[in-house]
Amino acid sequence: MTTDLSYKTFGREKSINEILYKTTCWNADLRFKKAELKFILKLIDTYPFNTNTRNLFERIQLFTKDLKNLENELHNLSINIDSYTKYLIGQEEEPHPDQKNYYLVKYHSMAEAIFNYNKTYDKLKQNVYEYISGIMEPNLNSKKQLT
């Protein structure tokens, strides 16, 4: 059974240092995903598949298109995070943390965008891995090693 998660905000009283730490974590995660996306695209482009698979070319093209869209979205998220981080550096905390400060509103908006990106990324990656693992050519050398 799959659960459809949605973003929920917790803790409206975040300090700027806390948010800066979180943006650093987001950037690190996105850098890893950028490398992973390149690897998945390269894997798909090498065609280690059983060529008798029905609709193989169409599925590969759809996965490639979706992965490239995720790369573009990742690039845009990275730019937004960098811009937001630059804005935060040197800002002073507001005297009343319960006020709707711009930096907190922007933080929650970005956190939701990252959450939704991660959800889409994980779902696509799972679909690609499941499809590819089902159609990969068996490696005769690995079969010999198992017996």
N, C-alpha and C positions, 0 to 999 in steps of 0.2 A: 504494500500500500504506500503510495506516495503522498506526501504532505505538501500543500502549496503554501510556502512560507511567504510572509510579507514583512516589510520593514516596520519596526516599531521603535520609537525613541524612548530612551531611558535616561534619566539624569539630566535635567535641563541646566544644571549648575556646573558646567565644565569650565575649567580655567583655560586660558590661552595656551599655557604650557602643555596641558593635557591634550588639547586639540592638535598642537604642533606635533606631539608624539604620535598621535593617531594618523596624521597626514604622512609622517615618515613611514609608518607601518604600511599604509596604503601604497605608497610609492614602491616600497620593497616588494610587496605582493604583486603589483602590476609589472615590475621589471621581470619577475619570475614568469609570470603569465605571458609576457611578450616573447621570452625565449621559448616557452612551451608551445605557443602558437606557431612560431617559426618551425619548430621540430615537427609538429603535426602536419603542417602544410608540406614540408619536405617529405615526410613519410607518405602522404597521399600522392605526391608528384612522382615518387619512385615506382609506383604501381607494383607492389609485391603481392598482387592479388591473382586469384583464379580468374582468368579472362573469360571463362564461360558463364560468369555470373550475369543474370538478367539485370538490365538497367544499370550496370556498373558505371558506365561513363556518366550518365545523368546524375546518379547519386554522388559520385566524386565531384562533379561540377557544383552541385548544390552545397556540399560540405565546404568546398573551396570558397565559394561565394560567402557563405555564413562565417567562415573563419576570417576572411578578409574584412568583413563588416565588423567583426569583433576586434580585429587589429586597429581599425579606424576609430572605433569607440574607445578602445584602450588609449590610443594616442590623445584623443580629446579629453578623456578623464585625467590623464597625466598633466596636460597643459592646465586644466582647471585646478588641479591640486597644487601645482607649482605656483600659479597665480594667487591662489588663496593663502598659501604658506607665506609668500612674500608680503601679502597684505597684513597677515597676523604678526609678523616679526616687527617688534617695536610698538605694537598696540598696547594700550593700558586696559586693565580689567575695568569693567563698569562697576560703579559703587553698589548697584542693586542687581545681583545675579538673576533675580526673577524677571527683570525687564527683558523684552524681546530684543536682544542685541543682534546687530547684523551678523556678527561673527558666529553666533550660536544658530541663528536661522540658516545661514549658509552652510554651517557644519552639518546640520541635520539633513539639509537638501543633498549635500555631497555624500553623506553616509548612506542615504537611501539610493542614490545613483550607483555607488560602489556595490551595495548589497544586491541591487537588481542586475548589475553587470555580472557579478560573481554567480548569481543564480543562472543566468542565461549561459555563461561560459561553462559552468559545470555540467549543465544539461547537454549542451552541444558536444562537449568533450566526451561525455558518457556515450552519446549516440554514435559518435565517430569511432570510439574504441570498440564498442559492441559490434558495429557493422564490419569494421576492418578485421577484427579477430575472427569473425565468422566466414570471411572470404579469403583470408591469406592462404597462399600456397603452402602446403606442408613442406617442411624442411626435412629432406631425407636423412641428412646427417644427424639431426636431433632424434629421429625415430630410431636410428641404429644405436645411439647412445643409451636410449631408454631400455632397449631389450638386452 
